[in-house]
Amino acid sequence: MNTLYIDTLPRYVNGMNIEQNIDLELARLRNVAWRMDALFYVPRTNISVGLDNIVGLVPVIGDALTALPSLWLINEARKLGASPGTLAYMTLNTVLDFFVGMVPVVGDIFDVIYNANIRNYRALERNLNKKAAHAKTVQTAQIAYA
């Protein structure tokens, strides 16, 4: 009887390598998250400043504009298969960032400290890694019993 080792086969859907596409998409999401929250660091500190902080200085409109990339990140996370709990966490971060960010001065300081987009990206990455590890365990168990 021939044994099929699933781990050795590339995973393709519609002619595309799934793992490679997920890695590219995560790199794109990471790039957006870091540009929004950590475009540069204040010299001799660990304080990061991003487009979210700069554009957010404009009252109300700036915060609304910076919410758009955050919402896009959440939508992309949904497409990548993030769990409902992770999506809820990411949404909570974005809503908190939006509403607290609207408060003059305090909101701007909060935006610099909180970095909601980086938190959201890291939550997505943790969630997808956890799902991948679980899937590998399940595949290995299925192969062992085949």
Helices and strands as residue ranges (DSSP letters): G 6-8, E 12-13, E 16-17, H 18-37, E 40-41, E 48-49, H 51-55, H 61-80, H 84-101, H 106-114, H 116-145
